[in-house]
Amino acid sequence: MTRLVEVSELDSDTVAWLYELGWNSHFAESLAALGDRSLSPGRVGADYGADFLVHLDSGTARADLSRELRTAGRHIAVGDWVALRAGGDRPEIAAVLDRQSAIRRKTPDMEVSEQVLAANVDVIFIATALDGDFNPRRVERLLTVAYQSGAAPVVLLTKADAGDAEAALAETRAVAPGVPALAISSRTGEGLDGVRQAIGRGRTAVLIGSSGVGKSTLINRLVGSQHLRTGAVHRSGQGRHVTTRRELFVLPGEGVVIDTPGLREIQLWAGEEAL
C-alpha cells in the first residue's frame, strides 16, 4: 500500500521534490481551497484508461478515479495536478486542481468536443525533422495551438545532421518571428544543452509533432536511458507510431517533459462558445 503524505505533513524536503515536479503556489492554493487537510498532492504521469500513474512526493503509484469524478465525466490529462485520498490498496483521485495551462485540440473524429493533450505546461516544443518532415505551414498551425494554450513555444528542428539546418532555421524564423528555434540532433548531441535550458528546473515542457520526428529519441537522450521505444521511418516518409500514449518524465534538476503520440492532424479547439 502506498502511504500518502498529507498536506499537514509536508516538510521542506517534500515541498522541494514537488517543486521539481512543477509544484508552485497556484497549485498549493488550489489544494488548500478544497478544505480537506487529509488530501495529498500528486501529478498525473500517464493515463492507462482504467487507472492513472501518479508522481508523488516519493516515487509513483497507480491511482483510481473517484466515483464522484467518474460520475461527473471529469477528464484528466497527463500533467494535471490532483488531490489524492488514501484508499484500500492504492490511492484515489478525489479532485483535479485548477490548471495553469492546457494544450487543447478538437477530437480527431466527427464528435465536436475538446481533447486535452497535456496540462500545466510551461514550454511547448514543436518538433519537425529535417529528413523530409519539415513543413513551415504545419509549424504555423502548431504555433497557433501553442499560443492558445498559454505556454511558450519553441521550435525544434530535429535530425539537424540530416538536412540543411541553416536554411530551415531561416524559414522557421520567417513564419515564426520572435519564437526561439533550435537545430538539434539526438544522434550527435547538437543543441541538446539548449533544449535543457529551455525547460529549466521546476518547469514542464511537452513535445508535439508528427510521428517519426524523433520525439522519443530526444527524451531518451534527455533522461539518459532507453525509457521509450523508438521506430524507423517508413520508406513512404511517414513516421511509425511508437509512442501510443502521453507520458510524463522527470529530469532531475532539469524539469519535466511530456511525450505525446505523433499528431496526424491538428484541429483547433475554439471552445464551446464558438460552436
N, C-alpha and C positions, 0 to 999 in steps of 0.2 A: 504494500500500500504506500502511495506517495504521501509524504507529510507536507502539508501546505503551511507556509509562513503567513500568519495573519497580519493585517495592517498594523495592529498594535505591537507586533513583534519585530517590525522592520528595523534593522540596525544599519550602521553606516556601510558595512561590507555588502549587505544585501542590496541596499539602495545603489551602491556603486556598480554592482553587476547588472541591476535592472537598467541603469543608465547605459551600460554597454549595449543593451538590447534596444535602446531607443526611448527609454522611460524619461518623462520630464514632468514639470509642474502641471501641465494641461491634463495629463492622464491621472496624476495624483489627485487633482481637484475633482475630476470626473468620478474616480473611485470613492472619494470621501463623500460626494453628494449622494451616493447610494445609501448612506447612513447605516451600514452594517459592517462593523469592525471585524467580523469573523471572515469576511471575504478576502481573498488573496489575488494579487495581480499576476497575469501571465500573458504571453504573446503568442498568437497562433502562428505556427511554423509550417503546417501542412494540413490540408483538408482531405481526409480519406473517405469522405462520403458518409459513412456511418458514425465516424468519430473524428477527432482532431488531435494533431500533435501540438502540444503547447510547451513553450520555453518558460521555465520557472526561474526563481532566484537561484536554484541549484539544479542543473540538469533539465531533463524534459520528461513529459508524461503524456499519455493518451488520455483525453478527456471527452466526456459525453456532453451533448447539448441538453440543457434542462427541458423539462416538459413544457414549461411556460414559453420558452423561446421557440420550441418546435411548433407549438400550437399557434404562436403568432406569426409563424413563417419567417422568422428572423434569419436573414442571410449573413453568414460570417465569412470574411475574406482573410486570406493569408496576410499577415501584417497587423491584423486587428489586435488591440489590447483588450483583454477580457477580465472579468471578475469571476474567480473560481470559488466554489464551495466544496468542502470536503464531503465525499460521499462514501460509498462502500469500498470497493476495490480500487476505485480511481476517482479523480475529481470530476466535478460537474461545472459546466459553464453556465453561470447564473445571469450574467449581463455582459453586454458589449459596451465598452467605454467609448465616449464621443471621439469620432475620428477627427484628425487634423487635416487629412487629405485623402483622396481616393482616386484611383485611375478607373474610369468608367467607360464602357462602350455598350452599344446596343448588342443584345444577344445575337449570335450569328445564326439566326433562324427566322421563321416568319413571325414569331411572337414579338410584340413590342414591349420589351422590358429591358432593364439595365443589368449588366454583369460587371461586378467589381473585380478587376484583375488583381489589384493589390491595394492595401490600405496603409495609411500613416507613412507615406514615402516622402523623403526629402529631395531625392535626386532620381530622375528617370534617364537611364542610359538607353538611347535609341541606337541599336546595333544594326549595322549594314556592312556587308562584306565586299571586299574589293576583288573577289574572284568571279564576279558576274552578277551579284545580287544588288549592287549599288544602284539606287534609283532616287534622284533628288525629289521627285514628286511624292514618293512614299515617305521620305523623310519629312516633307512638309505636312502630310496628313498626320503622322505620328507626333509631330510638334504641336499640332492643334490639340490632340489628346493630352499631351503633357501640360499645356497651358491651362486647360480646363480642370486639371487635377489639383492644381495649387502647388505642385512640385516643380523644381528647376530642371530643365532638360540639358542633357549633354549628349552630343552625337559621337558615337564610337565607330570609326572606320576600321573594322576588324580585318584580319588577314592582310595587313598592310604590306607584307612581303610578297603578296601575290598580284599586286596591281600598282597603278600609278597613284601613290598616296598624295603627292603634292597637287595633282590635278583634281583629285576627288575632294581634298580639303578646300580648294578654291571654289568648286561648285557648291559645296556644302555651305560655305560662308556666304555665297551669293543668295541662297534661298533661306538661310537662317542667320541673318546678320546679328551679331552680339551673342550668339549661342556658342558656348565652348565646343570645340570639335577636336577629337584626339585620333590620331592614326596609331593603331596598336597591333601587335602580333603576339598571340599566346604561344606561338612556336619559338620565337626569338626572344620574347620578353620586352620588346619595344613598346613603350608607352604605358606599361603596367603601373609604374610609380604614379603617373598622372591619374590613373583610374582610382588608385587607393586614396590619393589626396582629394579627389572629387567626392569620395564618400565621406570620410572623416569619422573620427571616434564619436560614438553616440548617435550617429545618423544612419538613415536607411536609404539604400538605392534599390532600384528594380531594373532588370534588363528586359527590354521588349524588342521584337524584331522578327523577321522571317525565320523559318526553320533552316538550319544549316549555316547560319552566320557565325557560329562559334560561341554562343552564349554559355553553354555548359562547360566547354573547354576553358573559357575565361574564368568561370567560377572555380573550377578545379585548380587553376593556377593561383587564384587569389587565396583560396583556402589552404593550398599547399598539399593537397592529396586528391585521389581519384574518387570524389564523392558522387559524381554524376557520370552516367554512361554518355558517350559521345558517338555520333554516327557519321558516316561518309555522306557526301552529297551525291545524289543520283546523277547518272550521266545526262539526264534531261536538264540538269541545272537546278532542279527542285531539291530543297533540303529534306532530309529524312527526319520525321518526328521522333526524337529520342526522349526528350522531356515530355512527360504526359500529364504533369500537374504542377501547380505553382508550389514553390518550396522556399523557405527562409533559411539562410545560413549565416552564422555568426563568425565574423573575422575578428578574433580577439585583439582589442586595442585599435581596430581599424574600422569598426562599424558593422553594419548588417547589409546583406544583399539578398534579393529575392529573384529566383529564376522563374521564368514563365515559358509555357509551350510556345512554339512558333505561331505567329499570327498569320493565317491565310487571308484574313480580311479584317478591316477595322472600320466599323460604322459608328459614327459619333453619337453619344447619348446627350440629348438636349434637355432631358428632364421631362417629367410628366406634364408640366405646364405647357410644353411645346407640342404635345400630342393632339 
